[in-house]
């Protein structure tokens, strides 16, 4: 459970840094805004891919048949 609390604290720290960046974004240079947008886009795509993987594994789990083997 200590690992869970530590992970939660790290996540809150990251969210606080993200919030600080979002608050300073209107005064940022175009280069900083573009870099931040690319970073946020990367995180969103990663989370969507993770979600799709979990949904595919959990919700679409089929019985193993001859088509599920690669060899």
Biotite code that builds the C-alpha atoms (Angstrom):
import biotite.structure as struc

atoms = struc.array([
    struc.Atom([0.000, 0.000, 0.000], chain_id="A", res_id=1, res_name="UNK", atom_name="CA", element="C"),
    struc.Atom([2.975, 2.291, 0.478], chain_id="A", res_id=2, res_name="UNK", atom_name="CA", element="C"),
    struc.Atom([3.718, 2.018, -3.237], chain_id="A", res_id=3, res_name="UNK", atom_name="CA", element="C"),
    struc.Atom([0.155, 3.069, -4.036], chain_id="A", res_id=4, res_name="UNK", atom_name="CA", element="C"),
    struc.Atom([0.423, 6.151, -1.822], chain_id="A", res_id=5, res_name="UNK", atom_name="CA", element="C"),
    struc.Atom([3.791, 7.031, -3.366], chain_id="A", res_id=6, res_name="UNK", atom_name="CA", element="C"),
    struc.Atom([2.371, 6.596, -6.878], chain_id="A", res_id=7, res_name="UNK", atom_name="CA", element="C"),
    struc.Atom([-0.582, 8.797, -5.975], chain_id="A", res_id=8, res_name="UNK", atom_name="CA", element="C"),
    struc.Atom([1.737, 11.495, -4.646], chain_id="A", res_id=9, res_name="UNK", atom_name="CA", element="C"),
    struc.Atom([3.826, 11.359, -7.837], chain_id="A", res_id=10, res_name="UNK", atom_name="CA", element="C"),
    struc.Atom([0.683, 11.642, -9.950], chain_id="A", res_id=11, res_name="UNK", atom_name="CA", element="C"),
    struc.Atom([-0.517, 14.643, -7.946], chain_id="A", res_id=12, res_name="UNK", atom_name="CA", element="C"),
    struc.Atom([2.888, 16.283, -8.358], chain_id="A", res_id=13, res_name="UNK", atom_name="CA", element="C"),
    struc.Atom([2.723, 15.752, -12.119], chain_id="A", res_id=14, res_name="UNK", atom_name="CA", element="C"),
    struc.Atom([-0.798, 17.160, -12.233], chain_id="A", res_id=15, res_name="UNK", atom_name="CA", element="C"),
    struc.Atom([0.296, 20.219, -10.264], chain_id="A", res_id=16, res_name="UNK", atom_name="CA", element="C"),
    struc.Atom([3.162, 20.814, -12.714], chain_id="A", res_id=17, res_name="UNK", atom_name="CA", element="C"),
    struc.Atom([0.765, 20.383, -15.622], chain_id="A", res_id=18, res_name="UNK", atom_name="CA", element="C"),
    struc.Atom([-1.675, 22.847, -14.065], chain_id="A", res_id=19, res_name="UNK", atom_name="CA", element="C"),
    struc.Atom([1.133, 25.383, -13.580], chain_id="A", res_id=20, res_name="UNK", atom_name="CA", element="C"),
    struc.Atom([2.112, 24.989, -17.244], chain_id="A", res_id=21, res_name="UNK", atom_name="CA", element="C"),
    struc.Atom([-1.507, 25.442, -18.330], chain_id="A", res_id=22, res_name="UNK", atom_name="CA", element="C"),
    struc.Atom([-1.822, 28.630, -16.310], chain_id="A", res_id=23, res_name="UNK", atom_name="CA", element="C"),
    struc.Atom([1.315, 30.077, -17.890], chain_id="A", res_id=24, res_name="UNK", atom_name="CA", element="C"),
    struc.Atom([0.417, 28.994, -21.412], chain_id="A", res_id=25, res_name="UNK", atom_name="CA", element="C"),
    struc.Atom([-1.354, 32.210, -22.534], chain_id="A", res_id=26, res_name="UNK", atom_name="CA", element="C"),
    struc.Atom([1.869, 34.174, -22.031], chain_id="A", res_id=27, res_name="UNK", atom_name="CA", element="C"),
    struc.Atom([4.164, 31.512, -23.514], chain_id="A", res_id=28, res_name="UNK", atom_name="CA", element="C"),
    struc.Atom([5.981, 31.843, -26.802], chain_id="A", res_id=29, res_name="UNK", atom_name="CA", element="C"),
    struc.Atom([4.601, 30.023, -29.859], chain_id="A", res_id=30, res_name="UNK", atom_name="CA", element="C"),
    struc.Atom([7.460, 27.518, -29.648], chain_id="A", res_id=31, res_name="UNK", atom_name="CA", element="C"),
    struc.Atom([6.603, 26.643, -26.055], chain_id="A", res_id=32, res_name="UNK", atom_name="CA", element="C"),
    struc.Atom([2.921, 26.358, -26.930], chain_id="A", res_id=33, res_name="UNK", atom_name="CA", element="C"),
    struc.Atom([3.703, 23.996, -29.806], chain_id="A", res_id=34, res_name="UNK", atom_name="CA", element="C"),
    struc.Atom([6.014, 21.863, -27.693], chain_id="A", res_id=35, res_name="UNK", atom_name="CA", element="C"),
    struc.Atom([3.415, 21.654, -24.943], chain_id="A", res_id=36, res_name="UNK", atom_name="CA", element="C"),
    struc.Atom([0.695, 20.720, -27.442], chain_id="A", res_id=37, res_name="UNK", atom_name="CA", element="C"),
    struc.Atom([2.865, 17.923, -28.861], chain_id="A", res_id=38, res_name="UNK", atom_name="CA", element="C"),
    struc.Atom([3.566, 16.625, -25.364], chain_id="A", res_id=39, res_name="UNK", atom_name="CA", element="C"),
    struc.Atom([-0.120, 16.658, -24.406], chain_id="A", res_id=40, res_name="UNK", atom_name="CA", element="C"),
    struc.Atom([-1.040, 14.995, -27.701], chain_id="A", res_id=41, res_name="UNK", atom_name="CA", element="C"),
    struc.Atom([1.532, 12.252, -27.071], chain_id="A", res_id=42, res_name="UNK", atom_name="CA", element="C"),
    struc.Atom([0.134, 11.612, -23.588], chain_id="A", res_id=43, res_name="UNK", atom_name="CA", element="C"),
    struc.Atom([-3.457, 11.520, -24.861], chain_id="A", res_id=44, res_name="UNK", atom_name="CA", element="C"),
    struc.Atom([-2.575, 9.087, -27.665], chain_id="A", res_id=45, res_name="UNK", atom_name="CA", element="C"),
    struc.Atom([-0.681, 6.873, -25.223], chain_id="A", res_id=46, res_name="UNK", atom_name="CA", element="C"),
    struc.Atom([-3.605, 6.793, -22.798], chain_id="A", res_id=47, res_name="UNK", atom_name="CA", element="C"),
    struc.Atom([-6.081, 6.052, -25.593], chain_id="A", res_id=48, res_name="UNK", atom_name="CA", element="C"),
    struc.Atom([-3.921, 3.193, -26.846], chain_id="A", res_id=49, res_name="UNK", atom_name="CA", element="C"),
    struc.Atom([-3.653, 1.844, -23.309], chain_id="A", res_id=50, res_name="UNK", atom_name="CA", element="C"),
    struc.Atom([-7.422, 2.070, -22.892], chain_id="A", res_id=51, res_name="UNK", atom_name="CA", element="C"),
    struc.Atom([-8.051, 0.308, -26.205], chain_id="A", res_id=52, res_name="UNK", atom_name="CA", element="C"),
    struc.Atom([-5.614, -2.444, -25.250], chain_id="A", res_id=53, res_name="UNK", atom_name="CA", element="C"),
    struc.Atom([-7.316, -2.983, -21.911], chain_id="A", res_id=54, res_name="UNK", atom_name="CA", element="C"),
    struc.Atom([-10.758, -2.998, -23.509], chain_id="A", res_id=55, res_name="UNK", atom_name="CA", element="C"),
    struc.Atom([-9.642, -5.459, -26.167], chain_id="A", res_id=56, res_name="UNK", atom_name="CA", element="C"),
    struc.Atom([-8.087, -7.807, -23.632], chain_id="A", res_id=57, res_name="UNK", atom_name="CA", element="C"),
    struc.Atom([-10.871, -7.603, -21.061], chain_id="A", res_id=58, res_name="UNK", atom_name="CA", element="C"),
    struc.Atom([-14.030, -7.210, -23.125], chain_id="A", res_id=59, res_name="UNK", atom_name="CA", element="C"),
    struc.Atom([-13.183, -9.055, -26.316], chain_id="A", res_id=60, res_name="UNK", atom_name="CA", element="C"),
    struc.Atom([-11.450, -12.043, -24.777], chain_id="A", res_id=61, res_name="UNK", atom_name="CA", element="C"),
    struc.Atom([-12.259, -15.042, -26.898], chain_id="A", res_id=62, res_name="UNK", atom_name="CA", element="C"),
    struc.Atom([-11.550, -18.681, -26.340], chain_id="A", res_id=63, res_name="UNK", atom_name="CA", element="C"),
    struc.Atom([-8.274, -19.856, -27.745], chain_id="A", res_id=64, res_name="UNK", atom_name="CA", element="C"),
    struc.Atom([-8.709, -21.462, -31.081], chain_id="A", res_id=65, res_name="UNK", atom_name="CA", element="C"),
    struc.Atom([-6.578, -22.334, -34.075], chain_id="A", res_id=66, res_name="UNK", atom_name="CA", element="C"),
    struc.Atom([-6.669, -18.731, -35.318], chain_id="A", res_id=67, res_name="UNK", atom_name="CA", element="C"),
    struc.Atom([-5.184, -17.271, -32.144], chain_id="A", res_id=68, res_name="UNK", atom_name="CA", element="C"),
    struc.Atom([-1.814, -18.980, -32.545], chain_id="A", res_id=69, res_name="UNK", atom_name="CA", element="C"),
    struc.Atom([0.943, -17.386, -34.561], chain_id="A", res_id=70, res_name="UNK", atom_name="CA", element="C"),
    struc.Atom([2.763, -20.612, -35.431], chain_id="A", res_id=71, res_name="UNK", atom_name="CA", element="C"),
])
